[in-house]
Amino acid sequence: MIESEDDGPITARSLMELLNAAYTLHPAFGEAQLIETGTGVRPAFPDNLPRVFESDGRIFVNGFYRHGFLLAPAMAREVVERIGLSGTRLSHRSEQGAKQRMQEGHPS
């Protein structure tokens, strides 16, 4: 994420920096198609707490806001614990139950 006081559309420089970072991670990003860009969007839940939840056999980790780098180790530990507790099958809860817990503000 590139921090800026400007609330306008994305600048060419910001987009190039972001795309360069993606390409550095893996050259296949060079062939990706950009469908949409956005600014001023923060990945956060209303209470600003991150969530780790399971749905349909997948683990989702969301809501880091601007603190992803700092929170990543703790959230990764929680994912590892869930995988260890659930064995090879990650989803032991229904998709409906996971959605309900997320709406109620419960991380698990």
N, C-alpha and C positions, 0 to 999 in steps of 0.2 A: 504494500500500500504506500502510496506517495501522499504525504501530508501537504495540504495547501490551504490557504485562507480563501482562495477563489472558489466560489460556488458555481461558476459557469461550466460549460462543457469541457471535456478532457482536452488537454493541450497535446500537440504533436510530440513534444519532448517527454511528457509523462507517459504517453502511450508507447513511445519507442523504448523508454527505460523499462517499462513493464514487460514488453515483448522480448527485449534483450535478456532480462532475467529469466523468463520462461525458456528461451532458447538455450541459455546457459545450463539450465537443469537437464534439458534433453533436446537434441537437435530436431526431433520429430515435431516439436512445437512450431518449427519454421513452416510446416505445411498446414497448420491449423487454420480454419476459417473463422474470422471474427464475425459473429452474428450480431452482437450488441456490445456497447460500452456504456458505463454509467459512472456517475460521480456522486459524492455525498452519501453513499450507501455504507452503512456500518452493519456487519453481521452480528446482531445482538438480539437477545430476547428482551421483553419488557422489563424484567428485573435485573438485566445486565449480567446474569450469571450464565456461564457456559453449561452446556448439557452434553452428556454421553447417554445415548439411548439406543435400544435395539428395535428393529422393525423388519419383518420379512427376511430374516436370516442375515441382516446386515447391521453393523454398528455405525452409528452416526455421531460425530463429534462436531458440534456447532456452537456459535454464539461467543466467539472469542473477542469480538469488538476489536480494539486496537492492541490487545494484550496477548495475541497468539504466541509470539515468541517466548514470552515469559511463562505462559500457562501450559505450553506444549508438553514439557516433561511430566507434570502432574496428571494431565489428561491422558497421556500415553500410558502411564502407570495404571490408571483406572481401566483403560481398554485391555491391557494385559491381564489385569485381575479378572475382568469379565470373561475373557477367553479362557483363562485357567479354570474358572468356576463352571463355565458352560461346556467344557470339553470340546469336542469337534463340532458339535452343533451349537451355533452362536445364538440362535433365536429360540428361547424357551418361553417366550411370551407372545401373545397375539399382536398383530399389527394394530388392531383397534385399541388394545390396552396401552401400547406404546404411545399412540397418538393422544389418548386421554391423559396419560401422565404428563406428556409434554404440554398440553393445554392447561393442566392444573399447576404447572410450574415445578414439577418434580423431575429431577435429572435422571432417575431410573425407575 
